[in-house]
Amino acid sequence: MTNEVSQERSKRILRQFKRYLGDKDAEVIINDAVTSLKASNANCLDATSMDILSNFSAFIDAIANSYEELDERNRIANRNVEISSKELTTALHEVEALNLNINAMLDSLGQALLFFDKDGVCAPFYSKACLTILSGDPTGKSVMDVLGLSDDKKQTFQSWLDVIYSGQSAMDFNDLKKLLPDKLVNENNAYIELDYRPIYLYGENLAGVLLIATDVTKEREAQEKMLTLQLAAEKTQAVSQNRNEFHELISDLYGFIDFMENNNEDNVEGEELQTLKRALHTFKGQAGMFNMMELTDLLHSIESDIRYQHAQSLPLKELQKKAKILTQQVDKEKKFAQNIFGDHFMSQGSTRIVDNETTFKLGELIDKINCDENIKKALEEFIFEHFLSVHIFTLFQSFKREITRICELKGKPVPEIKICGDDIAIVPEYYGDFFKTITHLARNIGEHGLESAEERREKNKDVSGQVNVHIERKDQNLIIKISDDGCGIDAERIRMLLKKKGMKEAAKKSDEDVIYHILDSDFSTNTGISITSGRGIGMNAIYMSVKNLGGDVAINTDFKNSKGTTFIFTLPVR
């Protein structure tokens, strides 16, 4: 090879020649030696050695090419590294910007968001709202402590964690999360709603849980204000449409308070105490019909206190304390009506309201008038028709409203309520207690008699249900039949309850006889007590009002075939 060839070699190869062969021109020297040997036909080397030496230059070319390819690959790799570095830097900036945007969006939602793992430990990633809604930085804390759970609830929460991370539950996450607390009140008395979302990685592997806490205080306050306005509107409508009944309720309550304040006994006991409980129960039902919820709650509280604290004997001092509290609330309800209808709402409206005592005096004056008997009879009939009496159908409007109210309260379909028969004119004052207490039967029908929509479908019944009131005058009696197509009265259940109360002879009584015990004082088939029923006073109040009128009560029921119950009230016509 010539010197030109040698000079074309890269400096890297020349350095290798010098290091290992002692001369940077070693390739030239070797090539010249091979040429000389070939020219002189020297036989000092065998053919194999000669071939190796002859291919030395090609071998060096191959190495040189390898170096060049390696250099090119290095140049490409370096360029890619530079490009990748720039791209990575750009990507990191984009991720950082994205994280900032995500954080900004999360924080703008106003919700507290945090993640916790299988041990319930909160991650260092959370929205700023956690600082206020959940009262601090949750990082590294147990989510159970963040939520302020009691020891019992912590144990439930930990069991829940074990189940969801085991992956062996047949229930899905949305069903399981119902076991966790869904609301709390934080240290600032804000109402917080809680929700939980699963975080899955690689298919079905649960990696963590997202907790979402939302402050719903303003929404709750708005709903409460709306409900208050709605109740006030319904209350106003009820009072305006039934002013006489409202007046009568307020007057009766003041009379009841006078009895409580002016009782001379040291204790109220026996039948007097039973009468007091019946009156409270009746007042509570009437107050509920007028949507006077504060008064209803107060009467419910007084009734509960008497039942549990003073079941056998009520001290006069306790009675007077209750009278004072009740007076304040009744005054408030009276003021409510005065603000709407004016200070004279209970005595004057669009027409002058004349009290019954004055009307009766007018009748007495007519008796003293010396005039034709036909004229006198006509005057008496006129006074009876236009001043003293009302048509009986109108007295059942409260009954209808109460069934509707209870069914709506219990989530049951509102039944079709029919009032039919003889719409005779009667003097309502004679039957006052009966029509006050009959609302207890309305509550029983709505709460116990009529089934839920699902139950009625299962029994192939019309979903809405039927309640019928049939009125008939027969000789000197007024026959009032109130029937429903509900489930009927379970005589066996009554029999079992009577046995528990110590009535051994209940086992020998027929079903027809046993059911009449629902009219007993303090008898109830309810397992619990609600604000609408459960004290065993309502039906007894009806029974006592009928007996005081000299009437009677009959009950027909068909529990076996689920065909409902009929109450037959026989009252003397007065």
Secondary structure, DSSP 8 states (H G I E B T S, - for coil): --HHHHHHS-HHHHHHHHHHHS-TTHHHHHHHHHHHHHHHT--SS-HHHHHHHHTHHHHHHHHHHHHHHHHHHHHHHHHHHHHHHHHHHHHHHHHHHHHHHHHHHHHHHT-EEEEE-TT-BEEEEE-TTHHHHSSS--TTSBHHHHTT--HHHHHHHHHHHHHHHHT--SS-HHHHGGGS--EEE-TT--EEEEEEEEEEETTTEEEEEEEEEEE-HHHHHHHHHHHHHHHHHHHHHHHHHTHHHHHHHHHHHHHHHHHHHH--SSEEEHHHHHHHHHHHHHHHHHHHHTT-HHHHHHHHHHHHHHHHTSSSEEEHHHHHHHHHHHHHHHHHHHHHHHHHH-TTTTTBSSSB---HHHHHHHHHHHHH--S-HHHHHHHHHHHIIIII-EEGGGGGHHHHHHHHHHHHHTT----EEEEEE---EE-GGGGHHHHHHHHHHHHHIIIIIS--HHHHHHTT--SS-EEEEEEEEETTEEEEEEEE-S----HHHHHHHHHHTT-GGGGGS-HHHHGGGGGSTT----SS--SSS-SS-HHHHHHHHHHHTT-EEEEEEETTTT-EEEEEEEEE--
